[in-house]
Amino acid sequence: MAGIPAPIDDPVGELKAVLAEHLPWHGARIGFLAHFLLALFKVRSVNLAELATGFGGTVRVASHYKRLQRFFRSFEMEPDSWARLLVRLAPVGEGPWRLTLDRTHWRFGQTDIHFLVLGIAYRGIALPVFWTVLDKPGNSNTAERIALMERFLAVFGVERIAVLLADREFVGEAWFRWLQAQQIPFHQRIKCDTLVPNHWNRLMRIDALLGSLKPGQVYRLPGRRPVWGCFVHLSALRLENGEFLILATFGAPQNQAIEAYADRWQVETLFGCLKTRGFNFEDTHLRDAPRLAKLMALLALAFVWSYRTGECLHDHIQPIPLKKPFSVPLSPSSGTALISSVTSSLTSPRNSRISWTLRFLSCT
């Protein structure tokens, strides 16, 4: 096909060269990372025993397995530098960005594995930037959310935030007050039983105040209303199933709230690609929080690499067939199109797709 560079015989060598451009690591660590990524693309599982079989070469699988164990036991990653690397490799530009805040949770035996993830919404998917491993089931608390956001602010600054999008579990007076004090714009979903003042300044449930809305109808309450003592703009959409989507807005255009909030669903697509529809994150047997955080860092890099490959293929060579998801704009990452079409083709040394992406990234 026209425009595709000639195949390469050494994808590991090419991958090491590109990684060395972005990471201040010595050769052995760069080599391990290159082998790890290619093994992950091949086996599509984070289970260390399966990953060890994907390293290939003349070294025994048992040796690869021990090397993986040593890495997760002793190697330290600097989260701030890793976030800068991911943003540099991802095609998200300089911002400001729409940020998504959400969590994903599953159980391995009696252990709860629980991540709180901050991502950047881009073309139908959220690209992970910062995360923290929660040592409990259930919702995160305000202190944990603030700590994650402070990491973003320290590295990128508030000026890189167009708006923060978060679901109704991330609520409360302390959370809203902190966001407003930091001048962080947000479209935050709130629960339908939240009390707000009506026209006569009497508190009532917001779903009762909006009870006349019909499915598909949008209503923006005039002026600002106090929610938990914080003044915000309120917008509502009656969903087709009769439920309400109610948003509290601060520092962002109220008339864009409903449309902008649709981007929050992109983090759900991210979790799907990291888990059963992509790299099978739930296959991990790791339980220690620092090791899980390292694994997420490697998965984030693999995901960004896959996304960049899919975008290159979609935009410059041949569009990837897409399935139309509900209420999410079409993109080369929609559904399983990205991971399925890319990871199956990145590992062959004679495949020209990896040639395209490696050489494209080496020039950016």
ZIGIDA-V651137 format. One record per helix or strand of 3 or more residues. SS is the DSSP state (~ for helix, > for strand). FROM is the first residue (numbers start at 1). TO is the last residue. Records with the same first field share a line. If there is no record, write none. Layout:
SS: FROM-TO ; FROM-TO
This chain:
~: 11-22 ; 27-43 ; 48-53 ; 61-74 ; 79-89 ; 142-156 ; 158-160 ; 173-181 ; 206-209 ; 254-274 ; 281-283 ; 289-317 ; 337-343 ; 352-362
>: 97-108 ; 111-122 ; 125-134 ; 161-166 ; 186-190 ; 195-197 ; 203-205 ; 218-220 ; 225-227 ; 230-238 ; 244-250
